[in-house]
Amino acid sequence: MKKTTRYFDDLYARYNKRALCSPDPLQFLYDYPDKRDREITALTAACFAYGNVKQILKNLNTVFTPMRGRPHAFVLGASAAGLRRTFKDFKYRFTTREELCAFLLAVRRVLKKHGSLEACFLTHYSESDESVLPALRGLARELRAEGGLSSLVPDPDKNSALKRLNLFLRWMVRQDEVDPGGWDGVPASKLIVPLDVHMHRIARRLGLTKRNAADITTALEISRALKKHCPQDPVKYDFCLTRFGIRDDMDYKDL
């Protein structure tokens, strides 16, 4: 156990560097010192984090440019008609202009109701919960309340790994050289690893799970396994592990 912990900590020390962030949608968050702007940027960037990373970054530039560095004010002042005009030519893979507009209006609705995405999340959070999963599902339900978000916000009542939402939480809850944080009311110890096919392959290679399905059950199992190495912050290893296979100079086979 101690040898494995030293191995993970060595990976963290070597690769958890902001200089290694690009290409990653996380890089957009560094432009926003105000957490009101950052949480909206983080949720948007995470929800669009599907597909080829270069296309993800290009698409996010298209989404963020009209916000002129003020995503919180932009969303609060948004109207359905105004969003349709602003993004009249928008299309990204499965996400249409209509869904992008529905997403931004859903964020606006949550802000109007709770004051912030963080406040919404905390209304569903309990210190007695083993993980952030119940609160994450509560946030997703509120965002999906009026429909139209099939590609951007997953159905929280299905067994998917909720990878993009867990990625959003990692960015907003953890704070180090890579993750900027901002949400102080949620303990990092309860985060869930953002699990996709790539991370699932790495986790199986490292013996963190033997399960074949990359679902929420597996994500929780991997998170518990990582928690044995860092109880207070198990997801700290996510960034350094997922650099392998993403960056051209880092191959997951070298793990």
VENLINGI-V971636 format. One record per run of one state. SS is the DSSP state (2 for helix, 1 for strand, 0 for the rest). FROM is the first residue (numbers start at 1). LEN is the number of residues. Records with the same first field share a line. If there is no record, write none. Layout:
# VENLINGI-V971636
SS->FROM-LEN + FROM-LEN
This chain:
# VENLINGI-V971636
0->1-1 + 16-2 + 21-4 + 32-3 + 48-5 + 66-5 + 77-3 + 87-4 + 93-2 + 115-2 + 124-9 + 144-16 + 161-2 + 174-14 + 191-6 + 206-9 + 228-6 + 243-1 + 245-2 + 248-4 + 255-1
2->2-14 + 18-3 + 25-7 + 35-13 + 53-13 + 71-6 + 80-7 + 97-18 + 117-7 + 133-11 + 163-11 + 188-3 + 197-9 + 216-12 + 234-9 + 252-3
1->91-2 + 95-2 + 160-1 + 215-1 + 244-1 + 247-1
